[in-house]
């Protein structure tokens, strides 16, 4: 598949790259950084891609209003985030305005932005995450469904932190790919959660109680509450807690406990260089071997290898 970026008026090529089908690669991760300077504009582009996923972050600085033509040869599910400035999107002949994205706004679509003219005045930056349809369907176990009209929504604090992590992480090799994919999973969960919550009727008071239960899980990994204890402390019955927690957080109560334990373990091992036995204790595993098996299943690497490799 192919992605091209052109000057819309002159049709001069700015960027032209051919990738494997569905962004497939042989190794762990492909990366590319590029700086393009002309008399009229400057573009700083950083992109990462591996099977099913393409992540690009661009900063564009223009002296005057500039139109750029973007084209992708394959339809993808696109998560577009405007980090700074504003960007206007039109159809490929610039006869129809499709979308305006301002700072801290996002858009999610399926194929509608594969051939567009976009307009930048001054300075703008954005992150564009493309997932192939087959990748999304495999992870979510369902087809992508989204309104055909393009709507911009505010970037939530949770998504802002996710984008910051994607753009500022310092991992290398296989660990970097695992980290990036874990953040893509969080992005998909957020999308599915938003769609599911929209179809459910959850009282605002119950949402606060469920989020409080989430905080209780995060603050007590060594001695987690049972479902009944958690529901009692949060002031909500266990049925509402189970159903609402899955809809709001994207995980079951104990699935979320497992996720947080693994993420904490990863941090302790890689950043604080703690021993495997110490980490197992800190996140609530009485048996270190059970922790090792769980970590290997989650990250596809042994916990002890993180200290050795980094």
Secondary structure in CASP SS format (residue, H / E / C, confidence):
PFRMAT SS
TARGET T0000
AUTHOR 0000-0000-0000
METHOD secondary structure of the structure
MODEL  1
X C 1.00
X E 1.00
X E 1.00
X E 1.00
X E 1.00
X E 1.00
X E 1.00
X C 1.00
X C 1.00
X C 1.00
X C 1.00
X C 1.00
X E 1.00
X E 1.00
X E 1.00
X E 1.00
X E 1.00
X E 1.00
X C 1.00
X C 1.00
X H 1.00
X H 1.00
X H 1.00
X C 1.00
X C 1.00
X C 1.00
X C 1.00
X C 1.00
X C 1.00
X E 1.00
X E 1.00
X E 1.00
X E 1.00
X E 1.00
X E 1.00
X E 1.00
X E 1.00
X C 1.00
X C 1.00
X C 1.00
X E 1.00
X E 1.00
X E 1.00
X E 1.00
X E 1.00
X E 1.00
X E 1.00
X E 1.00
X E 1.00
X E 1.00
X C 1.00
X C 1.00
X E 1.00
X E 1.00
X E 1.00
X E 1.00
X E 1.00
X E 1.00
X E 1.00
X E 1.00
X E 1.00
X E 1.00
X C 1.00
X C 1.00
X C 1.00
X E 1.00
X E 1.00
X E 1.00
X E 1.00
X E 1.00
X E 1.00
X E 1.00
X C 1.00
X C 1.00
X C 1.00
X E 1.00
X E 1.00
X E 1.00
X E 1.00
X E 1.00
X E 1.00
X E 1.00
X E 1.00
X E 1.00
X C 1.00
X E 1.00
X E 1.00
X E 1.00
X E 1.00
X E 1.00
X E 1.00
X C 1.00
X C 1.00
X C 1.00
X C 1.00
X C 1.00
X E 1.00
X E 1.00
X E 1.00
X E 1.00
X E 1.00
X E 1.00
X C 1.00
X C 1.00
X E 1.00
X E 1.00
X E 1.00
X E 1.00
X E 1.00
X E 1.00
X C 1.00
X C 1.00
X C 1.00
X C 1.00
X E 1.00
X E 1.00
X E 1.00
X E 1.00
X E 1.00
X E 1.00
X C 1.00
X C 1.00
X E 1.00
X E 1.00
X E 1.00
X E 1.00
X E 1.00
X E 1.00
X E 1.00
X E 1.00
X E 1.00
X E 1.00
X H 1.00
X H 1.00
X H 1.00
X H 1.00
X H 1.00
X H 1.00
X H 1.00
X H 1.00
X C 1.00
X C 1.00
X C 1.00
X C 1.00
X C 1.00
X C 1.00
X C 1.00
X C 1.00
X C 1.00
X C 1.00
X C 1.00
X C 1.00
X E 1.00
X E 1.00
X C 1.00
X C 1.00
X H 1.00
X H 1.00
X H 1.00
X H 1.00
X H 1.00
X H 1.00
X H 1.00
X H 1.00
X H 1.00
X H 1.00
X H 1.00
X H 1.00
X C 1.00
X C 1.00
X C 1.00
X C 1.00
X H 1.00
X H 1.00
X H 1.00
X H 1.00
X H 1.00
X H 1.00
X H 1.00
X H 1.00
X H 1.00
X H 1.00
X H 1.00
X H 1.00
X H 1.00
X H 1.00
X H 1.00
X H 1.00
X H 1.00
X H 1.00
X H 1.00
X H 1.00
X H 1.00
X H 1.00
X H 1.00
X H 1.00
X H 1.00
X H 1.00
X H 1.00
X C 1.00
X C 1.00
X C 1.00
X C 1.00
X H 1.00
X H 1.00
X H 1.00
X H 1.00
X H 1.00
X H 1.00
X H 1.00
X H 1.00
X H 1.00
X H 1.00
X H 1.00
X H 1.00
X H 1.00
X H 1.00
X H 1.00
X H 1.00
X C 1.00
X C 1.00
X C 1.00
X C 1.00
X C 1.00
X C 1.00
X C 1.00
X H 1.00
X H 1.00
X H 1.00
X H 1.00
X H 1.00
X H 1.00
X H 1.00
X H 1.00
X C 1.00
X C 1.00
X C 1.00
X H 1.00
X H 1.00
X H 1.00
X H 1.00
X H 1.00
X H 1.00
X H 1.00
X H 1.00
X H 1.00
X H 1.00
X H 1.00
X H 1.00
X C 1.00
X C 1.00
X C 1.00
X H 1.00
X H 1.00
X H 1.00
X H 1.00
X H 1.00
X H 1.00
X H 1.00
X H 1.00
X H 1.00
X H 1.00
X H 1.00
X H 1.00
X H 1.00
X H 1.00
X H 1.00
X H 1.00
X H 1.00
X H 1.00
X C 1.00
X C 1.00
X C 1.00
X C 1.00
X C 1.00
X H 1.00
X H 1.00
X H 1.00
X H 1.00
X H 1.00
X H 1.00
X H 1.00
X C 1.00
X C 1.00
X C 1.00
X C 1.00
X C 1.00
X H 1.00
X H 1.00
X H 1.00
X H 1.00
X H 1.00
X H 1.00
X H 1.00
X H 1.00
X H 1.00
X H 1.00
X H 1.00
X H 1.00
X C 1.00
X C 1.00
X C 1.00
X H 1.00
X H 1.00
X H 1.00
X H 1.00
X H 1.00
X H 1.00
X H 1.00
X C 1.00
END
